[in-house]
Structures are given as structure tokens and as C-alpha cells.
């Protein structure tokens, strides 16, 4: 046997995402310009709302092409009034993959902490231009950086750095990148995305100036922010061996019972006690004395113990029925709308809430294929690509819509919002939510609930239509009947039938 | 303004994939056991076929649960006769993310080089048990390692190492992992996957022993291997600024014309010359003297220059019409089958070939929803999850099937195989192919081609049915007519009409 040698190679995370940028949503110039805007806008929202700041976001995309060869090149600026990033962290936060402030158990829009860096990388490999970042946390200094990514080493390259005095205590971040793109093709998706973002974030001011100078303005319609999502502890049902190892390594607790009570979500003294009894571990055992196989046993026991309370949803920040309804009414001006918020649920220890709306008539669009229009949101971000691979679409297709009086081709929209500390994304590009049975169950029941209300509305409408038709028959023949009867009775004056018709109408209206 | 501090953190690639294992196909115990088998089998195929070895792959999944708490735990062994991995590379190749032999421009099944490591990581975090790897390249030694992954540092931990003499010059790899799984739920997908793998790799022997001891045996039906895919150079249309920088840094060439001719796919002296003239660069310029902005200009000119030859497909290894047809016939035993191989095409400088088959009747299944059954393959691997998000499904749904005589609920299957040096995956889990216009175009034309053949078959069949009906009417009335005519003519003997009927049948059969 001839020995065949293969070349082995280690690549950096930046290099991995550079080689596989399709998986992060940068698959072609049209998708890339969409994804760049989306990632930067989501970073801006994550830097404002969760910290109690009403978001002001300004986006400008301008063409930098000045000849035919350079067609399709843009400059993108996104500016926000967020909490800013400390000067010393700016280069790494923007130009290093897998460096982020987002690795926490809290509901946020971005979760992988690589979207912004991916946009910068894409700009760099298509234009070779650096990113410009200006930021301040509201302290004495404003920092301005010119940065590139050393892709092979996954490190920032600092090309320039300036500081300014911040007398007005401005806080926020401005990011400016150059990139190849295809705005004409991306435009409908970008506008859809911003519109829907405005629906789900009605407390935000969003301004977008497009390459032709058109201004899209989405003004804040309310100035109260939703309750801030709290950081949470891991729930015992969602913990695996690796997490348990890390927790044991890091804890200061000296006994297992203290350890459980302190580091786990919704585990009190009493629950910890009955769990340890169930699992067969002494309460006063030192967590650091656990042997590897004991850790495995502890984790397995946690999964099968039924005495834990379900995760609570105080760490979540749903839209609420009021905001959801207002957003739908504002955007679709429907003839009928119903919304519902499902009770909090959990999958693998991660809490989530599903909110569902249904809208009929008015400006609700009718799809060419006759299907129902679906608007999907996850942690308040709209998902506008890859609908058919999403759990919500699967649920919609599984429903026997005729039972709810729905026929193909009706102007009908379903709105689904899922919020969670951990949205089960199928892709790094955050376009599709995976089909976890707990989640599809909640979506299904949510849709059924609003669909029943729609059915009631439609059948009332249908009935009213029938009655109207019946009455118009009445109204048509009653004068004739009255006339004949008058003649037959040898009377001269035809009785007034208006009162009669009114009475019939009232009776029917009951 | 209160300054809010955020905690920034760098995580390792191993930690990233640990936290986001859903994106790599390890979202729940059922999917995980499927993905673990799939990733290891694909590594085995990649270690055999491309190196001229007829694959022998043995898979065993056994339950390790011996009580109720431990339900759903398995041991998985995958053994192959591949080229093996040199001893010094084993720990890194298996237990370090982004370390691989697969970062090359060549058609291969695995492309991210992280599937096997992901399976090992999943096993580790669910069972805390090490992976056992035995491998030899066929030289004097066989190596056996017990390994775990240091997830926070992305490094292998060597728990044990042995070497054996390899007197029989055995080569291959054995991987054994422990993992949590749900075989009963995963079984249909696993069996489908292996069946379809056998269709696309008929030169492989694949044996699978499942936890209940059932043996699934897919025996090789041919012993000639397809031509080995060659490694290729980048095509000028697919090169970005970063790649160009790297090439310039690495080249030994002293002039631009040499540089272009040596390092690019299908660029000869003449093409290089006319391109440089088009782009406005001197032929004898030293590539290392290119300034950053000149590199950008060079790359842009490469995109817009129309004089490059399209990528050639010698680096691809399609199935071929014969193998494709044989596989379909073997598996579906259809009444009708047609296959086609499209001409090589390219997207962003990556060559690809689409092969399409259509099968009707026989054992072709009928779907509950009346839709067409779709079998998808990419680089000879079957894709069995997330059909609705795939480009092929999108194309199928866009076709007006009635034009081809196809009605909902027919036993009809479409088979699509895409091979490329770079399959545009949507996800790290390699389940869906992205909708690149060049690819969907080839799929559409391929399907139309075979659908036309099906239409011809179906209309012939329909016609034959009609004729049969017509003839049976003839056959029914002709004797009566003959009888009457005989009587009318005053004759006694009714003429023999069998010859007449036979002649009509012959005429109709033309």
C-alpha cells in the first residue's frame, strides 16, 4: 500500500467565515447588502432598547461607483445613540470573530456576535477598504478608528486612531463600511425589513436614505420601552456535562445544596433538597469533589427530575398584545385583526414565548400563489428570507384552513413572534427557526386561537351578507304586496311599510 | 449619561460550535445520532474513493443504557479502509475545530472539516466519555488514541496512546464515540440516508448494525470507481481581494503575466496577455509591487473581463447517466425512468454539474400531500432533511406540471444531483443548497428535459389506453354487424372477423 500524504491545516475563525460567508447570509451582492444593513441595525437596537434608551437609528447607503467597471459599490453608514463601546474594546469588538459582549443568557437580537464583523469582512474582501468606527460611552472621549481584519490571524489591524473631547456627553456608535452590493435587487427586502422592524419596535426612530436619495422614515409611535430583559441563570433541564464542569470549576460554594440554589434558575432550598435526595448525592458534598462520572450522573438526574419549576419568563421581552395589534393595524390596516400571547413555555431549559396575530382584508396583500402571507419575527427582528424552511411556515401548511372559513386567495396574513433567551436558529444567517416540538406546538395553538376568532368574524360577515340579500328581496316585493293588498281590500291608501322593514331589520340584527 | 459597562469575551471556535450546535445539525438527540453517523460515513467515503480505494464501511450503533435513567445512550463505531491519518495528526484532526485536510479546491463530501469533530464534541458533552481513534496509513505502525476536546481552548486532550505493529499493512480508520441519541426516532432518516448513499456510491460496501442487532447491508454493485476529482486552481471570476492578496504574497513569479498563467484556472499565455491589456497593467510588472488599490482594480477587471474560458469540469466527479439510472432502477423499480447530465456550468468561478432523473410508477412512492417525491444529492451525498428550503424544491414548485401530463398524487419522483468544488450550502449542517441563479437554471432545464420524456411516455400510454377502449367497442359490435350484414345479404355463413380486428390493431399500433 502506497502511503498517501495529506496536507493538514489550521485556519482561524475569521478565515472559516471568510471561506463560508454564505452560511452567514453573505452569499451574493444582493443578499450581502441586505445582511450588512440588517446586522448593523440589530447591533444598534441591541445597544439601545435593552439599556433603557429610545433608539434613534440613521442608515445611509450611497453609491461610490463612478464608472462602469466599478458598478455596484456602496458606502454604508449606520449611526445610533446606543451605549457605545469603550475605546479599548473597539478594534476587537468589530474586527475579531468570536469576540463579543453577547455570550450571555439574555434575550437579544444578535446572538452569535459575528454579524457586524461579517459585514466588515465582506466589505473588506470586496473593496479592500477599512471600516471607520466612531464611538463613545458618554464619558469624556470619543474614539475614531480606521480598522481592517487580519483574516489569517483573526486580529484587528489598526490603520488609524483619533480621540475627541466629548463635551456634550454624546453616546452612540457610527459604523461606516464600503462594500460591493446590488441595491436594486435588494431594495424590496431591505424596505420590507425596515417596515417590519418598525412594526415590532414602535419605540424606535429609524431613518434610511437610499442610494437615490430617497428617504424612508419610520417614526416612533410610542415612547415607553418594553420591560428590560434580565440576564438569567441556566435552568437545570438545559444543562449539559460541559456547562456543569464549567460551573463546578468556577463556583465559590462549598456544598452541593448551596451550589444548586445559587447557580440555577428557579431552584430554591426545598427544590435543591428534594432533587439531591432523588439523585442520591449528599447535601454537604463539596461540588469540586465531584468526579467526572458523578458529574454525568448529576446532569442525567437533572434531566429526569420532574420537581423543578418551569423557567420563568421575566428574562424575556415579548411585544405584548397591545404593541403587536397596533403594529399590525398601522401596517396592514386590516378589516379584521386578532392577536394572542401564549403562556411562557420552555425547550431544553430555555424559556420562550410565542405571540400570534391574524389580519384579514384591508391592505393585507394577496399572494400570487394564493397562500397565506406570513410575517415572522424572532426577538423583535423580522425574518424576510427563507420562509419555506421555517417552523412557522410548516405549522401554517399543516392547518386545515377551510375549517376556519379560509379559502385560497383571501387577503389573509399570519404574524408569528417568538422570543427566547436562545432562539433555535437553523443558520448563522438567522433566517430560519428550527422545528422544536415545544415551539411548533405553541405556534399551532396560537394560530388556532386567532383563526377561531377569524372564523367567527367571517361567518358573521357571511350571515350579514345573506340577510342583506334577503332584506333587499323583501324591500323589493313588499311595496307591490302592499299595493295589491290595498286594492284587494278596496282601500285607497297604501300603508306605510317603512316601519315594517325597519322592524324586520332590527330582528335580523339580533 | 451613566456609563454602562459591558463584559466582552473571546471564545474559541470549539466553544462557538458547542454553544451553537444546532447550526451544525446537532439540535436534538434524534438529529444528533443521525448527524454523527452521517459525518463519520462521509469522512470514510472521502478517505477512500478519491484515493482510488473501493470503500468498505462498517457502522455499528449499540445501546449502552442499562437502566431507565440512562435511556437513550449509545456507542457508535465507524470503520473504514481509507488512507488513514498519520499518527502525529490524529489528535488535532479529530479534536480541534478548524483543523482539517479539506481546505482545498476539490470536490469532496465534507467541506467544512468540522463534522467529525462536532460529533465527538456532542458525544463528549452528553456523556463525558472520550473518543477512541485507531488509524494507520498502511506504514509500519497502527496508532490508537483516547481523546477529548478542551472546548474552552480548542485543543485535543490526549488521555491515552498506544502503537501496534502493522505487519499486514492495514490502512484505514476506526472511530468510536459515546453519545446521547434517540435511535427509534432517527431510524427512518438513517436508513433512508444509507440507502440513498448506496444509490449514489454503488462502488461502496456499507454495513450497518443497529441497536437491535439488525443488519442493513448495502453491497457494492460495481467495482469501477469514478474518475478521481482533481485539485484545481481558482478561476479568475471567483477571486476576491483577499484571495488575490494571499496569492501575491505566496507567488514566486516575477511578472504579472507569469503569475496569471501559473496560478489561475484556464488562463494561458494568450488570455493573460489580452486580459492585462484590457485591465491596463504591464505584462512584466512584479506582482509583489502591486499596491492595495491596484489589487482591487485587478480583481474588478477580472470580474468584468469576458475573455476567460469557463471553468472546466475535470475537477468534478459526477455520477454519470449510467450510474444514476442504475441507482434509480435498483431502488425504485419504476415503470418509466429518464436521466440527463447537464453540461458543466459555473457560478462565481466555481464549476458545477447538475444531473437529473425522473421516475414514474413501479415502487415510486406517492406522498400524502400529493406532491412529487424529491431525492436530493450533493457531491454524492444524500440530503434527507429540510427539503422545503432547498433550491431543487423551489424549482420543482415553480414548474407547471400539468403541462407534462402530471397530476397531483401520481407516483412520481425527481432526482437531482449537484456536484461542485464548492457546493453553496446554506447551513453548516449541509442540508440545503442556496438558490444561486446559475444553479437553479441548470436544475430547471434538467428537469424540463426529463419531464418532456415523461410526457411523451404518459401520452403514449394514454393513447394506448384509448385505443384499447376503442378496440374493445369494435370487438363488441363487429360480430353483431357481421351477423346483420350476413342476413341482409341473404348469406348463410358469417365471415371471419378475427383477421379484420387484428389488422385494425396493427394499424393503430403504428
HADDOCK unambig.tbl for C-alpha pairs under 7 A between the chains (distance, minus, plus):
assign (segid A and resid 1 and name CA) (segid B and resid 138 and name CA) 6.06 0.50 0.50
assign (segid A and resid 1 and name CA) (segid B and resid 169 and name CA) 6.93 0.50 0.50
assign (segid A and resid 3 and name CA) (segid B and resid 137 and name CA) 5.91 0.50 0.50
assign (segid A and resid 3 and name CA) (segid B and resid 138 and name CA) 6.28 0.50 0.50
assign (segid A and resid 3 and name CA) (segid B and resid 139 and name CA) 6.86 0.50 0.50
assign (segid A and resid 4 and name CA) (segid B and resid 83 and name CA) 6.65 0.50 0.50
assign (segid A and resid 6 and name CA) (segid B and resid 101 and name CA) 6.40 0.50 0.50
assign (segid A and resid 7 and name CA) (segid B and resid 101 and name CA) 5.51 0.50 0.50
assign (segid A and resid 8 and name CA) (segid B and resid 99 and name CA) 6.95 0.50 0.50
assign (segid A and resid 8 and name CA) (segid B and resid 100 and name CA) 5.33 0.50 0.50
assign (segid A and resid 8 and name CA) (segid B and resid 101 and name CA) 4.32 0.50 0.50
assign (segid A and resid 9 and name CA) (segid B and resid 99 and name CA) 5.55 0.50 0.50
assign (segid A and resid 9 and name CA) (segid B and resid 100 and name CA) 5.52 0.50 0.50
assign (segid A and resid 9 and name CA) (segid B and resid 101 and name CA) 6.13 0.50 0.50
assign (segid A and resid 10 and name CA) (segid B and resid 98 and name CA) 5.72 0.50 0.50
assign (segid A and resid 10 and name CA) (segid B and resid 99 and name CA) 4.16 0.50 0.50
assign (segid A and resid 10 and name CA) (segid B and resid 100 and name CA) 6.47 0.50 0.50
assign (segid A and resid 11 and name CA) (segid B and resid 98 and name CA) 5.56 0.50 0.50
assign (segid A and resid 11 and name CA) (segid B and resid 99 and name CA) 6.43 0.50 0.50
assign (segid A and resid 13 and name CA) (segid B and resid 13 and name CA) 6.39 0.50 0.50
assign (segid A and resid 22 and name CA) (segid B and resid 424 and name CA) 6.96 0.50 0.50
assign (segid A and resid 22 and name CA) (segid B and resid 426 and name CA) 6.28 0.50 0.50
assign (segid A and resid 23 and name CA) (segid B and resid 425 and name CA) 6.89 0.50 0.50
assign (segid A and resid 23 and name CA) (segid B and resid 426 and name CA) 5.14 0.50 0.50
assign (segid A and resid 23 and name CA) (segid B and resid 427 and name CA) 5.27 0.50 0.50
assign (segid A and resid 23 and name CA) (segid B and resid 428 and name CA) 6.76 0.50 0.50
assign (segid A and resid 69 and name CA) (segid B and resid 300 and name CA) 6.96 0.50 0.50
assign (segid A and resid 69 and name CA) (segid B and resid 304 and name CA) 6.93 0.50 0.50
assign (segid A and resid 83 and name CA) (segid B and resid 4 and name CA) 6.65 0.50 0.50
assign (segid A and resid 98 and name CA) (segid B and resid 10 and name CA) 5.72 0.50 0.50
assign (segid A and resid 98 and name CA) (segid B and resid 11 and name CA) 5.57 0.50 0.50
assign (segid A and resid 99 and name CA) (segid B and resid 8 and name CA) 6.95 0.50 0.50
assign (segid A and resid 99 and name CA) (segid B and resid 9 and name CA) 5.55 0.50 0.50
assign (segid A and resid 99 and name CA) (segid B and resid 10 and name CA) 4.15 0.50 0.50
assign (segid A and resid 99 and name CA) (segid B and resid 11 and name CA) 6.43 0.50 0.50
assign (segid A and resid 100 and name CA) (segid B and resid 8 and name CA) 5.33 0.50 0.50
assign (segid A and resid 100 and name CA) (segid B and resid 9 and name CA) 5.51 0.50 0.50
assign (segid A and resid 100 and name CA) (segid B and resid 10 and name CA) 6.46 0.50 0.50
assign (segid A and resid 101 and name CA) (segid B and resid 6 and name CA) 6.40 0.50 0.50
assign (segid A and resid 101 and name CA) (segid B and resid 7 and name CA) 5.53 0.50 0.50
assign (segid A and resid 101 and name CA) (segid B and resid 8 and name CA) 4.32 0.50 0.50
assign (segid A and resid 101 and name CA) (segid B and resid 9 and name CA) 6.14 0.50 0.50
assign (segid A and resid 125 and name CA) (segid B and resid 240 and name CA) 5.99 0.50 0.50
assign (segid A and resid 125 and name CA) (segid B and resid 241 and name CA) 5.00 0.50 0.50
assign (segid A and resid 125 and name CA) (segid B and resid 242 and name CA) 5.21 0.50 0.50
assign (segid A and resid 126 and name CA) (segid B and resid 240 and name CA) 6.21 0.50 0.50
assign (segid A and resid 126 and name CA) (segid B and resid 241 and name CA) 6.04 0.50 0.50
assign (segid A and resid 127 and name CA) (segid B and resid 296 and name CA) 6.38 0.50 0.50
assign (segid A and resid 128 and name CA) (segid B and resid 241 and name CA) 6.44 0.50 0.50
assign (segid A and resid 128 and name CA) (segid B and resid 296 and name CA) 6.52 0.50 0.50
assign (segid A and resid 137 and name CA) (segid B and resid 3 and name CA) 5.89 0.50 0.50
assign (segid A and resid 138 and name CA) (segid B and resid 1 and name CA) 6.05 0.50 0.50
assign (segid A and resid 138 and name CA) (segid B and resid 3 and name CA) 6.27 0.50 0.50
assign (segid A and resid 139 and name CA) (segid B and resid 3 and name CA) 6.84 0.50 0.50
assign (segid A and resid 169 and name CA) (segid B and resid 1 and name CA) 6.90 0.50 0.50
assign (segid A and resid 240 and name CA) (segid B and resid 125 and name CA) 6.03 0.50 0.50
assign (segid A and resid 240 and name CA) (segid B and resid 126 and name CA) 6.23 0.50 0.50
assign (segid A and resid 241 and name CA) (segid B and resid 125 and name CA) 5.03 0.50 0.50
assign (segid A and resid 241 and name CA) (segid B and resid 126 and name CA) 6.04 0.50 0.50
assign (segid A and resid 241 and name CA) (segid B and resid 128 and name CA) 6.46 0.50 0.50
assign (segid A and resid 242 and name CA) (segid B and resid 125 and name CA) 5.22 0.50 0.50
assign (segid A and resid 296 and name CA) (segid B and resid 127 and name CA) 6.42 0.50 0.50
assign (segid A and resid 296 and name CA) (segid B and resid 128 and name CA) 6.58 0.50 0.50
assign (segid A and resid 300 and name CA) (segid B and resid 69 and name CA) 6.97 0.50 0.50
assign (segid A and resid 304 and name CA) (segid B and resid 69 and name CA) 7.00 0.50 0.50
assign (segid A and resid 386 and name CA) (segid B and resid 389 and name CA) 6.50 0.50 0.50
assign (segid A and resid 388 and name CA) (segid B and resid 388 and name CA) 5.71 0.50 0.50
assign (segid A and resid 388 and name CA) (segid B and resid 389 and name CA) 5.60 0.50 0.50
assign (segid A and resid 389 and name CA) (segid B and resid 386 and name CA) 6.52 0.50 0.50
assign (segid A and resid 389 and name CA) (segid B and resid 388 and name CA) 5.58 0.50 0.50
assign (segid A and resid 389 and name CA) (segid B and resid 389 and name CA) 4.48 0.50 0.50
assign (segid A and resid 424 and name CA) (segid B and resid 22 and name CA) 6.97 0.50 0.50
assign (segid A and resid 425 and name CA) (segid B and resid 23 and name CA) 6.89 0.50 0.50
assign (segid A and resid 426 and name CA) (segid B and resid 22 and name CA) 6.30 0.50 0.50
assign (segid A and resid 426 and name CA) (segid B and resid 23 and name CA) 5.17 0.50 0.50
assign (segid A and resid 427 and name CA) (segid B and resid 23 and name CA) 5.28 0.50 0.50
assign (segid A and resid 427 and name CA) (segid B and resid 427 and name CA) 5.52 0.50 0.50
assign (segid A and resid 428 and name CA) (segid B and resid 23 and name CA) 6.74 0.50 0.50
